[in-house]
Amino acid sequence: MLAIACLLMTIAIYWAIKRLYRLRPVIILSPLLVTPVAVIAILLWSGIPYETYNAGTRWLSDMIGPATVALAVPLYKNAHLLKKHALSIGVSVLAGSTAAVVSSVWLARELGLSAEIVDSLAPRSATTPIALAIAGMSGGLPAMTALFVLMTGLLGMMIGPAVIRLLKIRGDIARGVLFGTSAHTAGTSKAFEFGAAAGSISSIAMILTAFFTLVTAPWILDLFG
């Protein structure tokens, strides 16, 4: 019963914060930021073991895959944009995703971080399932990778709009590629606030980033190793 209560608590917190964010769309009220903090605080205060919490909420993580598939709907509606700009989107995402891995690995090496941390940090710009898979293959720590992915998404949501304003980025293609490549799911959610077209481009950019990262990250890690 306690595990079920943890599940209902998590859903209720997310629902409440989501409604609040719609009323006041400021980054500090983002469900991706507030929900984990609130859940952790409640678990620490109540003394509920993580194992018990995870037993009740495990299926929420399993829903990441189906939720990603649901992005096919806006992609279908904006298929004409994808076909028209396929080359520019593909090249931009490849360059951005490769730069993300290279900069992460290089900076981590320069800071003298351990090999496990470097391997965990490399796939941070990919979606969580792909990032965890890459970390597992390269010897990284999945828990650390999940944390880095979350931080990347939140930072992308925070910095992305400022970059758009600073550089005066007007096109939906550029906005979508920016969010999808740099901040995966969280960025895509933010991109939809700029319009359905930007969100759809961000969706495909997110998927391509996951694919390119899966291919390039192991090679880049070997190169820097």
N, C-alpha and C positions, 0 to 999 in steps of 0.2 A: 504493500500500500504506500510505503514511503517513496518508493521509486516512481509510482504513478503520480504522487503529489509533486515530486520534483519536475516531472514532465509538464503537469498543468501549471505549475508556478512559472516555468520558463516561458511557456506560450503566453501566459497572462502578462508577464513583464514585457515581452516583446510587443504584444498587441497594444498595450498601454503607451509604451514609448513611441511606437510607430504612429499612433494617433496624435501624440504630442508633437512629434517631428513634423507632421503634416500641417499642424497649426502654426508652429514656429520652426521653419526649416533652417536651423543653425547647426553647424557641425558638432557642437558640444552635446547636442541632443540626439545625435544619430543613434539609431537602434544598435548598430554594429559596435558602438562604443559604450553606450549606457547599459545595454542588456548584460554583457559579460561582467561588467563591474558590479552591477546589482546582484547578479547570481552569485558571484564569488563572495561578496559581502554577506549575503544570506547564509551561504554554506559555512563560512567561517564563524558567523555568529551562532548558528544553530548546531554546529558540530557535526553536520551530516557528512559522512565519508564520500570522497569523490567516486569510489566504486559504486556506491548506492545511487548517486546522482546519474552516473554514466549508464547504469543498467536501465534507468527509466527513460533516458533521453537519447540513447544510442541511435534510434531510428531517425531522429532529426538529422543527424549527420548523413545517414544513408539516403536522405531525400535530396542531397546536393546534386546527384546525377540526374534524376528526373526533372529537377528545377532547371538545370542547364538545358535540357532538351526542350523545355517550354519556351526558350528563347527563339525557337524556330518560327513561332507565329509572327513576331515583328520582322524577322528576317524575310519571311515570305512576302509580307506586305510591302517591303522596300527592296524587293529583288532587283528592280530596274536600276537602282542606285549601285547595288553591289556589282552588277554586270558592267555597268558603265565605267566604274572606277576600280575594277578588280586589280589591275596591275599596280596602280598607285597605292592601294590599300595593302596589298601583299608586300611590296617593297618596303613601305613605311613600317609595317609591323615587324618584318624580318630585321630591319635595322634597329628598331627600338628594343625588341626583345633580346637581340644579341648584345646591344649596348648595356642593357640592364644586367645581364649575367656577367659580362666582362667587368663592368664597373664594380659590381658587388664582390666578385672574387678578388679583383686587384686591390680594392680598398681593404678588404678583410685581411689579405696577405700583408699589406703594408702596415696594418695595425698589429700584426703579430698574433692574430687569433688562431686558435687550434684548427686542425684539419677538419674536425667534425663540425665546428661552427661554420667554416667556409663552405663545406658541402651542404649544410643546412640552409645557408643564406642564398646560395646561387639561384635556386628556382623561385625566389620570392615573388616574382611578377606573374607567375602562372597561377591558374586556379588551384584551389586547395587539393583536390584529388590528384591532379597531375604533379603538383609540387611535392606532395607526400611520396608519390611513387618515385620521383627522381631522387629525393633525399634517401629513400630506402635503397635504391640501386647504387648510389655513390658513397654510402656510408655515413650519411647525415643523421641527425636526430629528428624524427618526425614531429615531436612536440615543439622543438625549436623552430622548425620550418613552418608549422601552423601559426606560431606567434609572429614570425617574420612576414608571412602572407597577410595576416590581419593588420599588422602595422603598415605594410605597404598600401593596402586598400584604404585605410583611414587617412594616411598622409596624402594619397592621391585625391581623395575626396576633398581634403582641405586645401591643397595647393593648386589642384587643377583649375578651379574657377578663377583664382588669382592670375594664373598663367594666361588663361584665355583673355582676361581683361587687359593684362599688361601687354600682350602681343597682339591684341585686337583680332583674335581668331573668330571669324564670322561663319565659316563654312561648317556644315554638319559633318562632312567627311573628316576634316581635320579634328574637330572636337571629339568625334567618335573614336578615331584612332588614338588620340591622346589619352582618353580615359580608359579604353579597353586594353591598350598595350601597357599602360603604367599602373593601373589599379584594378585589373580584373573585374570580379563581380561587383565590388563596392563602387568602382569607377563607372561600370555600366549602369548601375542604379542611379548614379548622379547624372550620367549622360542623358538618361530619359527625362530628367528635369529640364533639359534644353530642347527636348522635342523627340518625337518617335523616330525620326530619321537618324539623329545623332545616337540615340540609344541602340538602334539596329546596327549601325556601323560599329559601335562599341562592342556589341555582342559578337560580331564576326571577328573583330580585332582581338577580343579576349580568347576566342577559340583558336585563332591562328597563333597567338602568343603562346598558348599552352602547347600546341603542336611544335612550334619552332624551338621552344625552350626544352621540350623533351628530346629533340634531336641535337641541339647545339650544346646544352649544359654539360653533359658528360665529356664531350670533346674539349670544351673550354677548360673544364676542371683538370683534365689530363694535360692540357697545354701549359697551364700555370703550375701544375704539380711538378 
